[in-house]
Amino acid sequence: MVGIIKTERLLLRKWKEQDAEILYRMASDPLIGKGAGWLPHKDANYSKAIIRTILVDDGEFAITLRDNPDIPIGSIGLRIGADQKRGIFREDEAEIGYWIGHDYWGNGYAVEALSELVKYSFVDIGLSAVWCSFFDGNDKSRKVTEKCGMMYHHRNENLFNSMLKEYYNETMVRISAEEYFMNSKSHK
Ligand SMILES: CC(C)(COP(=O)(O)OP(=O)(O)OC[C@H]1O[C@@H](n2cnc3c(N)ncnc32)[C@H](O)[C@@H]1OP(=O)(O)O)[C@@H](O)C(=O)NCCC(=O)NCCS
């Protein structure tokens, strides 16, 4: 997988340990973890550990502004492979998760980052479908996925989040490679 992806306004790059303090500032806001399904970060050391163990994965990117790539404003990650329990059955499909720091909401950054990663999934690495999920009530995220051409596929109910120690319901949305290429043809 590539290390850098550029869009009109954004540059997606690998997370670095030096980003821990900025990650902590954004991810300690409970609003972010509430939408993404994790606990707020409790200090910068915790954020550093998350960079080392989770955000280091291939497919995870810090979202930065093109004219200031040193400062992450959010995160987006592509996880390739099946997740049977949640209704993703093929190994050549992926799920994308993302969040944007609260100060940067409402500028179209999530739509811009997600649509580029969807394009990358189909055009550059040839996946057959891409999924996103959101919890009940996360209308912002639902809208982001709709703007990227993703459509309702199914709901998962009473799944257990072992970090939050609670059950949750989620909506799974999806776009296939066929749908993506058909949409891009009709927008030409
Ligand atoms: C969901 C989330 C990522 C949305 O981030 P965002 O950057 O604010 O999203 P966007 O700006 O791309 O889109 C949201 C709104 O901005 C609008 N927008 C799009 N392009 C725009 C632009 N160029 N200028 C201004 N606004 C724009 C969109 O129309 C949308 O508005 P609407 O909700 O009123 O219809 C953010 O709220 C978040 O991080 N939430 C917590 C974590 C989470 O829920 N993650 C998703 C689950 S995986």
PDBQT file of the ligand as one rigid body, heavy atoms in Angstrom, charges set to zero:
ROOT
HETATM    1  C1  LIG A 201     -18.510  11.887  10.924  1.00  0.00    +0.000 C 
HETATM    2  C2  LIG A 201     -17.365  12.894  10.776  1.00  0.00    +0.000 C 
HETATM    3  C3  LIG A 201     -16.124  12.148  10.313  1.00  0.00    +0.000 C 
HETATM    4  C4  LIG A 201     -17.759  13.958   9.761  1.00  0.00    +0.000 C 
HETATM    5  O1  LIG A 201     -16.618  14.778   9.543  1.00  0.00    +0.000 OA
HETATM    6  P1  LIG A 201     -16.703  16.147   8.722  1.00  0.00    +0.000 P 
HETATM    7  O2  LIG A 201     -15.335  16.462   8.226  1.00  0.00    +0.000 OA
HETATM    8  O3  LIG A 201     -17.401  17.157   9.533  1.00  0.00    +0.000 OA
HETATM    9  O4  LIG A 201     -17.596  15.700   7.517  1.00  0.00    +0.000 OA
HETATM   10  P2  LIG A 201     -17.780  16.541   6.189  1.00  0.00    +0.000 P 
HETATM   11  O5  LIG A 201     -17.516  17.990   6.462  1.00  0.00    +0.000 OA
HETATM   12  O6  LIG A 201     -17.000  15.888   5.101  1.00  0.00    +0.000 OA
HETATM   13  O7  LIG A 201     -19.294  16.352   5.890  1.00  0.00    +0.000 OA
HETATM   14  C5  LIG A 201     -20.121  16.751   6.866  1.00  0.00    +0.000 C 
HETATM   15  C6  LIG A 201     -20.826  18.023   6.419  1.00  0.00    +0.000 C 
HETATM   16  O8  LIG A 201     -19.973  18.985   5.773  1.00  0.00    +0.000 OA
HETATM   17  C7  LIG A 201     -20.593  19.408   4.510  1.00  0.00    +0.000 C 
HETATM   18  N1  LIG A 201     -19.592  19.729   3.472  1.00  0.00    +0.000 N 
HETATM   19  C8  LIG A 201     -19.157  18.939   2.469  1.00  0.00    +0.000 A 
HETATM   20  N2  LIG A 201     -18.259  19.600   1.721  1.00  0.00    +0.000 NA
HETATM   21  C9  LIG A 201     -18.126  20.831   2.269  1.00  0.00    +0.000 A 
HETATM   22  C10 LIG A 201     -17.318  21.957   1.962  1.00  0.00    +0.000 A 
HETATM   23  N3  LIG A 201     -16.460  21.955   0.915  1.00  0.00    +0.000 N 
HETATM   24  N4  LIG A 201     -17.420  23.048   2.758  1.00  0.00    +0.000 NA
HETATM   25  C11 LIG A 201     -18.275  23.058   3.807  1.00  0.00    +0.000 A 
HETATM   26  N5  LIG A 201     -19.057  22.007   4.143  1.00  0.00    +0.000 NA
HETATM   27  C12 LIG A 201     -18.982  20.903   3.390  1.00  0.00    +0.000 A 
HETATM   28  C13 LIG A 201     -21.357  18.215   4.120  1.00  0.00    +0.000 C 
HETATM   29  O9  LIG A 201     -22.373  18.590   3.227  1.00  0.00    +0.000 OA
HETATM   30  C14 LIG A 201     -21.892  17.770   5.435  1.00  0.00    +0.000 C 
HETATM   31  O10 LIG A 201     -22.916  18.669   5.828  1.00  0.00    +0.000 OA
HETATM   32  P3  LIG A 201     -24.288  18.199   6.329  1.00  0.00    +0.000 P 
HETATM   33  O11 LIG A 201     -23.998  17.179   7.414  1.00  0.00    +0.000 OA
HETATM   34  O12 LIG A 201     -24.857  19.438   6.881  1.00  0.00    +0.000 OA
HETATM   35  O13 LIG A 201     -24.991  17.623   5.124  1.00  0.00    +0.000 OA
HETATM   36  C15 LIG A 201     -17.066  13.607  12.125  1.00  0.00    +0.000 C 
HETATM   37  O14 LIG A 201     -18.265  14.135  12.596  1.00  0.00    +0.000 OA
HETATM   38  C16 LIG A 201     -16.449  12.693  13.163  1.00  0.00    +0.000 C 
HETATM   39  O15 LIG A 201     -15.233  12.524  13.193  1.00  0.00    +0.000 OA
HETATM   40  N6  LIG A 201     -17.288  12.092  14.050  1.00  0.00    +0.000 N 
HETATM   41  C17 LIG A 201     -16.797  11.207  15.112  1.00  0.00    +0.000 C 
HETATM   42  C18 LIG A 201     -16.231   9.888  14.582  1.00  0.00    +0.000 C 
HETATM   43  C19 LIG A 201     -17.183   9.205  13.634  1.00  0.00    +0.000 C 
HETATM   44  O16 LIG A 201     -18.384   9.247  13.832  1.00  0.00    +0.000 OA
HETATM   45  N7  LIG A 201     -16.623   8.541  12.617  1.00  0.00    +0.000 N 
HETATM   46  C20 LIG A 201     -17.438   7.846  11.629  1.00  0.00    +0.000 C 
HETATM   47  C21 LIG A 201     -17.728   6.459  11.978  1.00  0.00    +0.000 C 
HETATM   48  S1  LIG A 201     -16.525   5.377  11.253  1.00  0.00    +0.000 SA
ENDROOT
TORSDOF 0
